Amino acid sequence: MSLDHPGTGSTETTESSETTETTPPPPLEPPDPSGEPAAGDGSGRGSLRTSRGTLAALIAIFVGLLIGAVGNIVHLPYAILQPGPASNVLGKDSQGTSDLIAISGEKTYAATGSLDFTTVRVNGGPGYPVNVWDLLSAKFAGDQEIYPVDVIFPPAQSAADVAATNTAEMVDSQQEAAAVALIKLGFTVTQRVKVGQIAAGAPSGDVLKVGDVITRVGTAPVTDATSVRAQIQKATPGGVLAIGVVRDGKPVSVEAKTGASGGRTVLGIVLAIDFQFPFSVKIDAGNVGGPSAGLMFSLGIYDKLTDGSLTGGANIAGTGTIDSTGTVGAIGGIRQKMAGARAAGATWFLAPADNCNEVVDHVPSGMQAVKVATFDDAEAAVAKIGQGQTSGLPRC
């Protein structure tokens, strides 16, 4: 974004009174061949003052244009978080042609009100650098935040890497959300944990392959994605971790190197969950990526598979990752998500318990935030809001 900046100057015109000279002084410049008298007081000072004023104006214009050009050209290592749109998971997809959550093979029920998943627009990062004017605009906006770009994106990650990671995390969050809702309703769900993506330069990239089904981490058998992550965190960065996988239908054991990122032990892979559901559950979130809509997807699926309206017609928004055990995880940009939710008309917001310190004193006017740590917390909160029994809801 560009800011308006000074670009024009003003020229002051001075008029002199008419004088009569009996003996004209020697001209400072050759006389005008037209024979017309020069403007000014006969000394050339009027023209000189006008010329200086014009020059000053031209310099001011040039400097303004130069500052504007430099501000646009110079890219800075920052990322700006801005409120993004909110979408009702009980409504239509981004094209407005079909249900955002489409369930087939099992009876569904009509739902009223809204369960909005919220988003953040990120200005900056790989492929989308910000400039001086972007930062100045964000600085004076009340609902935007500026971070060093490496806080938001891992170093050396390309735009393609970011897009691929966001897509993989969105697919994973949809699968986890469906699993949570169906298990809560008593359906049988089985799962396999796979290597969904390997980052460029990943420490384990030379031994693991996309599509590997992970069966063991260290000496612990894999039961779900949470167990994989927990075992990885027990390993020492820079060491070696024994991983058991099934590759092309055959069991394989590999020694995977570990690394560190953001104070955590990593293998440099994105996990993908392969769930087996008793019927079809499809979610179309448009071009939104990342894992933070998982909680709202799970509530939407649950509401569609249960008789009656869980929301009671209320406009409820929220955010939070979710895993197959029903645990709600912290997310980034919660202040921007609350602002986007309020702009979309939400009067209630479900906030992960681990984000409460960022929520306090930043809830938009006209909206109330409820603290949730699990799917059960969130489902109970929505039910109470729908019934108008909100006095005992936990707040941040």
C-alpha atoms as a printed R data frame, in Angstrom:
    type eleno elety resid chain resno       x       y       z
1   ATOM     1    CA   MET     A     1   0.000   0.000   0.000
2   ATOM     2    CA   SER     A     2   1.218   3.506  -0.795
3   ATOM     3    CA   LEU     A     3   0.735   6.575   1.333
4   ATOM     4    CA   ASP     A     4   0.035  10.001  -0.107
5   ATOM     5    CA   HIS     A     5   3.084  12.129   0.150
6   ATOM     6    CA   PRO     A     6   3.961  15.754  -0.719
7   ATOM     7    CA   GLY     A     7   4.432  16.119  -4.431
8   ATOM     8    CA   THR     A     8   3.727  19.704  -5.351
9   ATOM     9    CA   GLY     A     9   5.218  23.066  -4.510
10  ATOM    10    CA   SER     A    10   3.955  26.625  -4.977
11  ATOM    11    CA   THR     A    11   5.465  29.521  -6.946
12  ATOM    12    CA   GLU     A    12   5.133  32.984  -5.466
13  ATOM    13    CA   THR     A    13   4.635  35.803  -8.043
14  ATOM    14    CA   THR     A    14   5.828  39.295  -7.168
15  ATOM    15    CA   GLU     A    15   4.488  42.338  -9.033
16  ATOM    16    CA   SER     A    16   6.475  45.613  -9.033
17  ATOM    17    CA   SER     A    17   5.252  49.165  -9.595
18  ATOM    18    CA   GLU     A    18   5.988  50.900 -12.890
19  ATOM    19    CA   THR     A    19   9.029  53.217 -12.819
20  ATOM    20    CA   THR     A    20  10.514  55.719 -15.262
21  ATOM    21    CA   GLU     A    21  14.212  55.951 -15.857
22  ATOM    22    CA   THR     A    22  15.770  58.821 -17.811
23  ATOM    23    CA   THR     A    23  19.010  56.965 -18.207
24  ATOM    24    CA   PRO     A    24  18.519  53.207 -18.279
25  ATOM    25    CA   PRO     A    25  21.195  51.249 -16.428
26  ATOM    26    CA   PRO     A    26  23.295  48.836 -18.438
27  ATOM    27    CA   PRO     A    27  21.268  45.649 -18.983
28  ATOM    28    CA   LEU     A    28  22.362  42.569 -17.090
29  ATOM    29    CA   GLU     A    29  21.250  40.406 -19.984
30  ATOM    30    CA   PRO     A    30  20.909  41.087 -23.685
31  ATOM    31    CA   PRO     A    31  17.733  43.008 -24.436
32  ATOM    32    CA   ASP     A    32  14.663  41.076 -25.559
33  ATOM    33    CA   PRO     A    33  14.717  41.222 -29.379
34  ATOM    34    CA   SER     A    34  10.939  41.643 -29.389
35  ATOM    35    CA   GLY     A    35  11.340  45.072 -27.844
36  ATOM    36    CA   GLU     A    36   8.806  44.238 -25.087
37  ATOM    37    CA   PRO     A    37   9.769  45.314 -21.561
38  ATOM    38    CA   ALA     A    38  10.887  42.526 -19.190
39  ATOM    39    CA   ALA     A    39   8.533  41.554 -16.378
40  ATOM    40    CA   GLY     A    40   9.429  42.685 -12.888
41  ATOM    41    CA   ASP     A    41  10.918  45.870 -11.598
42  ATOM    42    CA   GLY     A    42  13.413  46.303 -14.357
43  ATOM    43    CA   SER     A    43  16.195  44.622 -12.412
44  ATOM    44    CA   GLY     A    44  15.379  40.977 -13.302
45  ATOM    45    CA   ARG     A    45  14.697  40.126  -9.627
46  ATOM    46    CA   GLY     A    46  11.020  39.202 -10.296
47  ATOM    47    CA   SER     A    47  12.050  36.641 -12.891
48  ATOM    48    CA   LEU     A    48  14.782  35.359 -10.609
49  ATOM    49    CA   ARG     A    49  12.379  34.935  -7.703
50  ATOM    50    CA   THR     A    50   9.868  33.154  -9.979
51  ATOM    51    CA   SER     A    51  12.591  30.874 -11.327
52  ATOM    52    CA   ARG     A    52  13.763  29.997  -7.811
53  ATOM    53    CA   GLY     A    53  10.183  29.246  -6.728
54  ATOM    54    CA   THR     A    54   9.626  27.018  -9.745
55  ATOM    55    CA   LEU     A    55  12.918  25.243  -9.094
56  ATOM    56    CA   ALA     A    56  11.961  24.668  -5.456
57  ATOM    57    CA   ALA     A    57   8.635  23.219  -6.538
58  ATOM    58    CA   LEU     A    58  10.311  20.919  -9.036
59  ATOM    59    CA   ILE     A    59  12.803  19.776  -6.399
60  ATOM    60    CA   ALA     A    60   9.961  19.097  -3.945
61  ATOM    61    CA   ILE     A    61   8.123  17.060  -6.581
62  ATOM    62    CA   PHE     A    62  11.266  15.111  -7.429
63  ATOM    63    CA   VAL     A    63  12.087  14.391  -3.790
64  ATOM    64    CA   GLY     A    64   8.509  13.294  -3.123
65  ATOM    65    CA   LEU     A    65   8.505  10.969  -6.114
66  ATOM    66    CA   LEU     A    66  11.924   9.609  -5.135
67  ATOM    67    CA   ILE     A    67  10.781   8.894  -1.568
68  ATOM    68    CA   GLY     A    68   7.637   7.210  -2.880
69  ATOM    69    CA   ALA     A    69   9.600   5.078  -5.335
70  ATOM    70    CA   VAL     A    70  12.178   4.033  -2.744
71  ATOM    71    CA   GLY     A    71   9.405   3.204  -0.261
72  ATOM    72    CA   ASN     A    72   7.755   0.938  -2.812
73  ATOM    73    CA   ILE     A    73  10.937  -0.715  -4.067
74  ATOM    74    CA   VAL     A    74  12.749  -1.469  -0.799
75  ATOM    75    CA   HIS     A    75  11.480  -4.786   0.624
76  ATOM    76    CA   LEU     A    76  11.680  -5.381   4.356
77  ATOM    77    CA   PRO     A    77  11.958  -8.648   6.337
78  ATOM    78    CA   TYR     A    78   8.596  -8.396   8.082
79  ATOM    79    CA   ALA     A    79   5.170 -10.031   7.885
80  ATOM    80    CA   ILE     A    80   1.906  -8.246   8.657
81  ATOM    81    CA   LEU     A    81  -1.118 -10.064  10.091
82  ATOM    82    CA   GLN     A    82  -4.477  -8.627   9.022
83  ATOM    83    CA   PRO     A    83  -8.085  -9.733   9.683
84  ATOM    84    CA   GLY     A    84  -9.360 -12.159   7.055
85  ATOM    85    CA   PRO     A    85 -12.877 -13.260   6.119
86  ATOM    86    CA   ALA     A    86 -15.011 -15.635   8.170
87  ATOM    87    CA   SER     A    87 -16.975 -18.526   6.618
88  ATOM    88    CA   ASN     A    88 -19.973 -20.370   8.030
89  ATOM    89    CA   VAL     A    89 -19.263 -24.130   8.039
90  ATOM    90    CA   LEU     A    90 -23.023 -24.751   8.158
91  ATOM    91    CA   GLY     A    91 -23.507 -22.801   4.929
92  ATOM    92    CA   LYS     A    92 -22.377 -22.948   1.323
93  ATOM    93    CA   ASP     A    93 -18.880 -23.225  -0.102
94  ATOM    94    CA   SER     A    94 -16.945 -20.248  -1.515
95  ATOM    95    CA   GLN     A    95 -18.759 -20.607  -4.867
96  ATOM    96    CA   GLY     A    96 -22.136 -20.729  -3.146
97  ATOM    97    CA   THR     A    97 -23.113 -23.829  -5.113
98  ATOM    98    CA   SER     A    98 -22.901 -26.661  -2.577
99  ATOM    99    CA   ASP     A    99 -22.605 -27.242   1.157
100 ATOM   100    CA   LEU     A   100 -19.221 -26.333   2.653
101 ATOM   101    CA   ILE     A   101 -19.507 -29.593   4.621
102 ATOM   102    CA   ALA     A   102 -21.024 -32.293   2.408
103 ATOM   103    CA   ILE     A   103 -21.972 -35.609   4.038
104 ATOM   104    CA   SER     A   104 -23.298 -38.580   2.053
105 ATOM   105    CA   GLY     A   105 -24.167 -42.105   3.122
106 ATOM   106    CA   GLU     A   106 -25.610 -41.029   6.482
107 ATOM   107    CA   LYS     A   107 -28.679 -39.044   7.519
108 ATOM   108    CA   THR     A   108 -28.063 -35.323   8.143
109 ATOM   109    CA   TYR     A   109 -30.168 -32.601   9.734
110 ATOM   110    CA   ALA     A   110 -30.768 -28.928   8.934
111 ATOM   111    CA   ALA     A   111 -28.889 -26.448  11.120
112 ATOM   112    CA   THR     A   112 -29.530 -22.764  11.764
113 ATOM   113    CA   GLY     A   113 -27.305 -19.936  12.940
114 ATOM   114    CA   SER     A   114 -23.636 -19.929  12.053
115 ATOM   115    CA   LEU     A   115 -20.416 -21.617  13.096
116 ATOM   116    CA   ASP     A   116 -17.764 -19.462  11.438
117 ATOM   117    CA   PHE     A   117 -14.174 -20.518  10.892
118 ATOM   118    CA   THR     A   118 -11.918 -17.486  10.857
119 ATOM   119    CA   THR     A   119  -8.824 -16.568   8.881
120 ATOM   120    CA   VAL     A   120  -5.840 -14.231   8.848
121 ATOM   121    CA   ARG     A   121  -4.401 -12.481   5.823
122 ATOM   122    CA   VAL     A   122  -0.597 -12.452   5.871
123 ATOM   123    CA   ASN     A   123   1.085  -9.637   3.977
124 ATOM   124    CA   GLY     A   124   4.748 -10.551   3.617
125 ATOM   125    CA   GLY     A   125   6.739 -13.753   3.551
126 ATOM   126    CA   PRO     A   126   8.171 -15.811   0.696
127 ATOM   127    CA   GLY     A   127   7.075 -14.363  -2.628
128 ATOM   128    CA   TYR     A   128   5.086 -11.520  -1.052
129 ATOM   129    CA   PRO     A   129   7.499  -8.976   0.467
130 ATOM   130    CA   VAL     A   130   6.297  -5.834   2.235
131 ATOM   131    CA   ASN     A   131   7.596  -2.290   1.796
132 ATOM   132    CA   VAL     A   132   7.842   0.850   3.929
133 ATOM   133    CA   TRP     A   133   4.315   2.016   3.140
134 ATOM   134    CA   ASP     A   134   2.848  -1.380   4.078
135 ATOM   135    CA   LEU     A   135   4.546  -1.166   7.484
136 ATOM   136    CA   LEU     A   136   3.448   2.423   8.093
137 ATOM   137    CA   SER     A   137  -0.135   1.560   7.203
138 ATOM   138    CA   ALA     A   138  -0.109  -1.468   9.516
139 ATOM   139    CA   LYS     A   139   1.499   0.538  12.328
140 ATOM   140    CA   PHE     A   140  -1.452   2.903  12.505
141 ATOM   141    CA   ALA     A   141  -4.166   0.283  11.939
142 ATOM   142    CA   GLY     A   142  -5.731  -0.946  15.156
143 ATOM   143    CA   ASP     A   143  -6.270  -4.538  14.027
144 ATOM   144    CA   GLN     A   144  -2.932  -5.407  12.415
145 ATOM   145    CA   GLU     A   145   0.336  -6.717  13.870
146 ATOM   146    CA   ILE     A   146   3.902  -6.676  12.530
147 ATOM   147    CA   TYR     A   147   6.353  -9.536  13.109
148 ATOM   148    CA   PRO     A   148   9.829 -10.397  11.841
149 ATOM   149    CA   VAL     A   149   9.185 -12.641   8.851
150 ATOM   150    CA   ASP     A   150  11.164 -15.543  10.388
151 ATOM   151    CA   VAL     A   151   8.703 -15.646  13.297
152 ATOM   152    CA   ILE     A   152   5.865 -16.475  10.890
153 ATOM   153    CA   PHE     A   153   7.717 -18.492   8.229
154 ATOM   154    CA   PRO     A   154  10.646 -20.905   8.679
155 ATOM   155    CA   PRO     A   155  13.897 -19.544   7.194
156 ATOM   156    CA   ALA     A   156  14.683 -20.514   3.579
157 ATOM   157    CA   GLN     A   157  11.092 -21.611   2.934
158 ATOM   158    CA   SER     A   158   9.876 -20.759  -0.572
159 ATOM   159    CA   ALA     A   159   6.401 -19.603  -1.589
160 ATOM   160    CA   ALA     A   160   5.795 -23.084  -3.029
161 ATOM   161    CA   ASP     A   161   6.861 -24.667   0.283
162 ATOM   162    CA   VAL     A   162   4.452 -22.418   2.198
163 ATOM   163    CA   ALA     A   163   1.551 -23.243  -0.123
164 ATOM   164    CA   ALA     A   164   2.252 -26.978   0.027
165 ATOM   165    CA   THR     A   165   2.520 -26.962   3.828
166 ATOM   166    CA   ASN     A   166  -0.701 -24.967   4.235
167 ATOM   167    CA   THR     A   167  -2.561 -27.312   1.903
168 ATOM   168    CA   ALA     A   168  -1.316 -30.422   3.706
169 ATOM   169    CA   GLU     A   169  -2.228 -28.962   7.106
170 ATOM   170    CA   MET     A   170  -5.720 -28.022   5.897
171 ATOM   171    CA   VAL     A   171  -6.365 -31.538   4.580
172 ATOM   172    CA   ASP     A   172  -5.089 -33.009   7.851
173 ATOM   173    CA   SER     A   173  -7.285 -30.677   9.932
174 ATOM   174    CA   GLN     A   174 -10.384 -31.694   7.964
175 ATOM   175    CA   GLN     A   175  -9.655 -35.381   8.494
176 ATOM   176    CA   GLU     A   176  -8.989 -34.904  12.204
177 ATOM   177    CA   ALA     A   177 -12.177 -32.846  12.571
178 ATOM   178    CA   ALA     A   178 -14.306 -35.526  10.933
179 ATOM   179    CA   ALA     A   179 -12.713 -38.211  13.108
180 ATOM   180    CA   VAL     A   180 -13.429 -36.285  16.308
181 ATOM   181    CA   ALA     A   181 -17.079 -35.648  15.431
182 ATOM   182    CA   LEU     A   182 -17.757 -39.206  14.289
183 ATOM   183    CA   ILE     A   183 -16.051 -40.802  17.278
184 ATOM   184    CA   LYS     A   184 -18.059 -38.529  19.571
185 ATOM   185    CA   LEU     A   185 -21.222 -39.816  17.878
186 ATOM   186    CA   GLY     A   186 -20.195 -43.459  18.305
187 ATOM   187    CA   PHE     A   187 -19.052 -44.288  14.763
188 ATOM   188    CA   THR     A   188 -16.013 -46.518  14.179
189 ATOM   189    CA   VAL     A   189 -13.006 -44.675  12.744
190 ATOM   190    CA   THR     A   190  -9.582 -46.132  11.991
191 ATOM   191    CA   GLN     A   191  -6.471 -44.158  11.099
192 ATOM   192    CA   ARG     A   192  -2.952 -44.433   9.716
193 ATOM   193    CA   VAL     A   193  -0.238 -41.763  10.123
194 ATOM   194    CA   LYS     A   194   1.753 -41.065   6.964
195 ATOM   195    CA   VAL     A   195   4.543 -38.780   5.778
196 ATOM   196    CA   GLY     A   196   2.537 -36.194   3.878
197 ATOM   197    CA   GLN     A   197   5.342 -33.810   2.931
198 ATOM   198    CA   ILE     A   198   9.099 -33.437   3.364
199 ATOM   199    CA   ALA     A   199  10.480 -29.897   3.614
200 ATOM   200    CA   ALA     A   200  13.476 -28.823   1.551
201 ATOM   201    CA   GLY     A   201  16.645 -29.533   3.533
202 ATOM   202    CA   ALA     A   202  14.792 -31.653   6.089
203 ATOM   203    CA   PRO     A   203  17.235 -33.521   8.370
204 ATOM   204    CA   SER     A   204  15.360 -36.776   7.746
205 ATOM   205    CA   GLY     A   205  14.745 -36.168   4.056
206 ATOM   206    CA   ASP     A   206  17.350 -38.688   2.917
207 ATOM   207    CA   VAL     A   207  15.672 -41.687   4.590
208 ATOM   208    CA   LEU     A   208  11.939 -40.910   4.756
209 ATOM   209    CA   LYS     A   209   9.658 -40.747   1.721
210 ATOM   210    CA   VAL     A   210   6.271 -39.147   1.099
211 ATOM   211    CA   GLY     A   211   3.633 -41.817   1.557
212 ATOM   212    CA   ASP     A   212   5.514 -43.792   4.214
213 ATOM   213    CA   VAL     A   213   3.073 -45.124   6.820
214 ATOM   214    CA   ILE     A   214   4.675 -44.567  10.237
215 ATOM   215    CA   THR     A   215   4.221 -47.549  12.558
216 ATOM   216    CA   ARG     A   216   6.862 -46.893  15.217
217 ATOM   217    CA   VAL     A   217   8.840 -43.910  16.585
218 ATOM   218    CA   GLY     A   218  11.729 -44.996  18.774
219 ATOM   219    CA   THR     A   219  10.388 -47.994  20.651
220 ATOM   220    CA   ALA     A   220   6.806 -46.701  20.885
221 ATOM   221    CA   PRO     A   221   4.110 -47.966  18.500
222 ATOM   222    CA   VAL     A   222   2.107 -45.309  16.669
223 ATOM   223    CA   THR     A   223  -1.542 -44.975  17.614
224 ATOM   224    CA   ASP     A   224  -2.259 -41.533  16.168
225 ATOM   225    CA   ALA     A   225  -0.542 -38.337  15.019
226 ATOM   226    CA   THR     A   226  -0.328 -37.069  18.588
227 ATOM   227    CA   SER     A   227   1.752 -40.064  19.636
228 ATOM   228    CA   VAL     A   228   4.156 -39.453  16.723
229 ATOM   229    CA   ARG     A   229   4.637 -35.802  17.680
230 ATOM   230    CA   ALA     A   230   5.106 -36.690  21.360
231 ATOM   231    CA   GLN     A   231   7.854 -39.209  20.604
232 ATOM   232    CA   ILE     A   232   9.656 -36.800  18.276
233 ATOM   233    CA   GLN     A   233   9.705 -34.174  21.055
234 ATOM   234    CA   LYS     A   234  11.413 -36.655  23.394
235 ATOM   235    CA   ALA     A   235  14.356 -36.932  20.980
236 ATOM   236    CA   THR     A   236  17.413 -34.672  21.144
237 ATOM   237    CA   PRO     A   237  17.892 -32.250  18.212
238 ATOM   238    CA   GLY     A   238  20.862 -33.281  16.123
239 ATOM   239    CA   GLY     A   239  20.536 -36.930  17.074
240 ATOM   240    CA   VAL     A   240  19.140 -40.002  15.355
241 ATOM   241    CA   LEU     A   241  15.665 -41.470  15.861
242 ATOM   242    CA   ALA     A   242  14.652 -44.988  14.806
243 ATOM   243    CA   ILE     A   243  11.480 -44.868  12.696
244 ATOM   244    CA   GLY     A   244   9.462 -47.862  11.560
245 ATOM   245    CA   VAL     A   245   7.426 -47.402   8.371
246 ATOM   246    CA   VAL     A   246   5.510 -49.404   5.818
247 ATOM   247    CA   ARG     A   247   6.720 -48.511   2.326
248 ATOM   248    CA   ASP     A   248   5.177 -50.030  -0.784
249 ATOM   249    CA   GLY     A   249   3.487 -52.601   1.420
250 ATOM   250    CA   LYS     A   250   6.700 -53.717   3.131
251 ATOM   251    CA   PRO     A   251   7.958 -52.891   6.680
252 ATOM   252    CA   VAL     A   252  11.134 -50.791   6.688
253 ATOM   253    CA   SER     A   253  13.241 -49.455   9.574
254 ATOM   254    CA   VAL     A   254  15.214 -46.222   9.092
255 ATOM   255    CA   GLU     A   255  17.499 -44.029  11.197
256 ATOM   256    CA   ALA     A   256  16.147 -40.480  10.824
257 ATOM   257    CA   LYS     A   257  18.198 -37.427  11.771
258 ATOM   258    CA   THR     A   258  16.515 -34.821  13.959
259 ATOM   259    CA   GLY     A   259  16.821 -31.050  13.866
260 ATOM   260    CA   ALA     A   260  15.539 -28.019  15.782
261 ATOM   261    CA   SER     A   261  13.056 -25.280  14.860
262 ATOM   262    CA   GLY     A   262  11.404 -22.777  17.168
263 ATOM   263    CA   GLY     A   263  12.698 -24.589  20.241
264 ATOM   264    CA   ARG     A   264  11.199 -27.890  19.122
265 ATOM   265    CA   THR     A   265  12.688 -31.141  17.845
266 ATOM   266    CA   VAL     A   266  11.727 -31.737  14.207
267 ATOM   267    CA   LEU     A   267  12.219 -34.262  11.440
268 ATOM   268    CA   GLY     A   268  11.280 -31.721   8.770
269 ATOM   269    CA   ILE     A   269   8.136 -33.583   7.725
270 ATOM   270    CA   VAL     A   270   4.413 -32.832   7.665
271 ATOM   271    CA   LEU     A   271   2.242 -35.664   8.938
272 ATOM   272    CA   ALA     A   272  -0.806 -36.762   6.988
273 ATOM   273    CA   ILE     A   273  -3.596 -38.796   8.548
274 ATOM   274    CA   ASP     A   274  -5.301 -41.453   6.499
275 ATOM   275    CA   PHE     A   275  -8.656 -42.022   8.204
276 ATOM   276    CA   GLN     A   276 -11.145 -44.686   7.249
277 ATOM   277    CA   PHE     A   277 -14.695 -43.368   7.772
278 ATOM   278    CA   PRO     A   278 -17.941 -45.366   7.574
279 ATOM   279    CA   PHE     A   279 -19.388 -42.773   5.162
280 ATOM   280    CA   SER     A   280 -18.242 -39.786   3.083
281 ATOM   281    CA   VAL     A   281 -17.416 -36.440   4.705
282 ATOM   282    CA   LYS     A   282 -16.072 -33.740   2.377
283 ATOM   283    CA   ILE     A   283 -15.136 -30.154   3.268
284 ATOM   284    CA   ASP     A   284 -14.570 -27.367   0.746
285 ATOM   285    CA   ALA     A   285 -12.792 -24.454   2.440
286 ATOM   286    CA   GLY     A   286 -11.805 -22.751  -0.818
287 ATOM   287    CA   ASN     A   287  -8.223 -21.505  -1.023
288 ATOM   288    CA   VAL     A   288  -7.761 -21.312   2.757
289 ATOM   289    CA   GLY     A   289  -4.806 -23.266   4.147
290 ATOM   290    CA   GLY     A   290  -3.430 -24.215   7.544
291 ATOM   291    CA   PRO     A   291  -4.746 -26.253  10.482
292 ATOM   292    CA   SER     A   292  -6.591 -23.683  12.605
293 ATOM   293    CA   ALA     A   293 -10.131 -24.299  11.289
294 ATOM   294    CA   GLY     A   294 -10.188 -27.849  12.674
295 ATOM   295    CA   LEU     A   295 -12.289 -27.054  15.740
296 ATOM   296    CA   MET     A   296 -15.045 -25.320  13.775
297 ATOM   297    CA   PHE     A   297 -15.107 -28.083  11.145
298 ATOM   298    CA   SER     A   298 -15.615 -30.678  13.884
299 ATOM   299    CA   LEU     A   299 -18.510 -28.703  15.391
300 ATOM   300    CA   GLY     A   300 -20.112 -28.256  11.964
301 ATOM   301    CA   ILE     A   301 -19.922 -31.996  11.173
302 ATOM   302    CA   TYR     A   302 -21.316 -32.850  14.616
303 ATOM   303    CA   ASP     A   303 -24.198 -30.374  14.205
304 ATOM   304    CA   LYS     A   304 -25.148 -31.746  10.773
305 ATOM   305    CA   LEU     A   305 -25.255 -35.315  12.116
306 ATOM   306    CA   THR     A   306 -27.409 -34.523  15.170
307 ATOM   307    CA   ASP     A   307 -31.102 -33.661  15.270
308 ATOM   308    CA   GLY     A   308 -31.889 -30.036  16.091
309 ATOM   309    CA   SER     A   309 -29.753 -26.914  15.834
310 ATOM   310    CA   LEU     A   310 -26.731 -26.850  18.118
311 ATOM   311    CA   THR     A   311 -26.361 -23.042  17.880
312 ATOM   312    CA   GLY     A   312 -30.035 -22.235  18.503
313 ATOM   313    CA   GLY     A   313 -29.695 -19.662  15.713
314 ATOM   314    CA   ALA     A   314 -26.787 -17.773  17.315
315 ATOM   315    CA   ASN     A   315 -23.840 -16.391  15.323
316 ATOM   316    CA   ILE     A   316 -20.770 -18.110  16.774
317 ATOM   317    CA   ALA     A   317 -17.206 -17.984  15.446
318 ATOM   318    CA   GLY     A   318 -14.001 -19.563  16.638
319 ATOM   319    CA   THR     A   319 -10.596 -21.005  15.906
320 ATOM   320    CA   GLY     A   320  -8.249 -23.725  17.063
321 ATOM   321    CA   THR     A   321  -6.491 -26.812  15.793
322 ATOM   322    CA   ILE     A   322  -7.888 -30.171  16.754
323 ATOM   323    CA   ASP     A   323  -6.432 -33.663  16.898
324 ATOM   324    CA   SER     A   324  -8.155 -37.012  16.843
325 ATOM   325    CA   THR     A   325  -8.288 -37.077  20.659
326 ATOM   326    CA   GLY     A   326 -10.376 -33.893  20.670
327 ATOM   327    CA   THR     A   327  -7.680 -31.601  22.063
328 ATOM   328    CA   VAL     A   328  -7.932 -27.977  20.898
329 ATOM   329    CA   GLY     A   329  -4.563 -26.391  20.119
330 ATOM   330    CA   ALA     A   330  -3.307 -22.812  20.031
331 ATOM   331    CA   ILE     A   331  -3.138 -20.849  16.779
332 ATOM   332    CA   GLY     A   332  -1.584 -17.607  15.509
333 ATOM   333    CA   GLY     A   333  -3.263 -14.291  14.756
334 ATOM   334    CA   ILE     A   334  -6.163 -14.687  17.178
335 ATOM   335    CA   ARG     A   335  -6.687 -10.925  17.541
336 ATOM   336    CA   GLN     A   336  -7.076 -10.571  13.791
337 ATOM   337    CA   LYS     A   337  -9.419 -13.566  13.720
338 ATOM   338    CA   MET     A   338 -11.630 -12.030  16.401
339 ATOM   339    CA   ALA     A   339 -11.767  -8.766  14.444
340 ATOM   340    CA   GLY     A   340 -12.719 -10.623  11.261
341 ATOM   341    CA   ALA     A   341 -15.359 -12.628  13.124
342 ATOM   342    CA   ARG     A   342 -16.966  -9.516  14.580
343 ATOM   343    CA   ALA     A   343 -16.987  -7.866  11.150
344 ATOM   344    CA   ALA     A   344 -18.880 -10.939   9.882
345 ATOM   345    CA   GLY     A   345 -21.526 -10.503  12.589
346 ATOM   346    CA   ALA     A   346 -20.423 -13.037  15.223
347 ATOM   347    CA   THR     A   347 -21.398 -12.244  18.814
348 ATOM   348    CA   TRP     A   348 -19.580 -15.214  20.402
349 ATOM   349    CA   PHE     A   349 -16.036 -16.472  19.838
350 ATOM   350    CA   LEU     A   350 -14.535 -19.836  20.848
351 ATOM   351    CA   ALA     A   351 -10.870 -19.270  21.778
352 ATOM   352    CA   PRO     A   352  -8.288 -21.990  22.525
353 ATOM   353    CA   ALA     A   353  -7.364 -21.970  26.206
354 ATOM   354    CA   ASP     A   354  -3.670 -21.620  25.307
355 ATOM   355    CA   ASN     A   355  -4.438 -18.363  23.461
356 ATOM   356    CA   CYS     A   356  -6.294 -16.708  26.333
357 ATOM   357    CA   ASN     A   357  -3.375 -14.451  27.264
358 ATOM   358    CA   GLU     A   358  -3.653 -12.870  23.798
359 ATOM   359    CA   VAL     A   359  -7.429 -12.549  23.999
360 ATOM   360    CA   VAL     A   360  -7.698 -10.592  27.265
361 ATOM   361    CA   ASP     A   361  -8.496  -6.902  26.640
362 ATOM   362    CA   HIS     A   362  -8.671  -7.448  22.866
363 ATOM   363    CA   VAL     A   363 -12.187  -8.833  22.392
364 ATOM   364    CA   PRO     A   364 -14.056  -6.565  19.932
365 ATOM   365    CA   SER     A   365 -17.015  -4.598  21.246
366 ATOM   366    CA   GLY     A   366 -20.273  -6.535  20.940
367 ATOM   367    CA   MET     A   367 -18.617  -9.969  21.104
368 ATOM   368    CA   GLN     A   368 -17.812 -12.340  23.992
369 ATOM   369    CA   ALA     A   369 -14.958 -14.875  24.050
370 ATOM   370    CA   VAL     A   370 -15.302 -18.357  25.574
371 ATOM   371    CA   LYS     A   371 -12.292 -20.467  26.599
372 ATOM   372    CA   VAL     A   372 -12.190 -24.042  25.265
373 ATOM   373    CA   ALA     A   373  -9.528 -26.743  25.616
374 ATOM   374    CA   THR     A   374 -11.314 -29.743  24.071
375 ATOM   375    CA   PHE     A   375 -14.035 -30.572  21.581
376 ATOM   376    CA   ASP     A   376 -16.309 -31.443  24.505
377 ATOM   377    CA   ASP     A   377 -15.735 -27.947  25.964
378 ATOM   378    CA   ALA     A   378 -16.622 -26.346  22.647
379 ATOM   379    CA   GLU     A   379 -19.700 -28.496  21.993
380 ATOM   380    CA   ALA     A   380 -21.024 -27.779  25.495
381 ATOM   381    CA   ALA     A   381 -20.382 -24.034  25.098
382 ATOM   382    CA   VAL     A   382 -22.211 -23.847  21.762
383 ATOM   383    CA   ALA     A   383 -25.148 -25.813  23.195
384 ATOM   384    CA   LYS     A   384 -25.419 -23.444  26.169
385 ATOM   385    CA   ILE     A   385 -25.203 -20.389  23.939
386 ATOM   386    CA   GLY     A   386 -27.948 -21.878  21.776
387 ATOM   387    CA   GLN     A   387 -30.116 -22.411  24.869
388 ATOM   388    CA   GLY     A   388 -29.375 -18.939  26.273
389 ATOM   389    CA   GLN     A   389 -27.638 -20.396  29.353
390 ATOM   390    CA   THR     A   390 -24.387 -18.412  29.145
391 ATOM   391    CA   SER     A   391 -23.807 -17.173  32.688
392 ATOM   392    CA   GLY     A   392 -21.422 -19.987  33.668
393 ATOM   393    CA   LEU     A   393 -19.353 -20.170  30.486
394 ATOM   394    CA   PRO     A   394 -15.576 -19.959  31.085
395 ATOM   395    CA   ARG     A   395 -14.060 -16.747  29.745
396 ATOM   396    CA   CYS     A   396 -10.511 -15.751  28.898
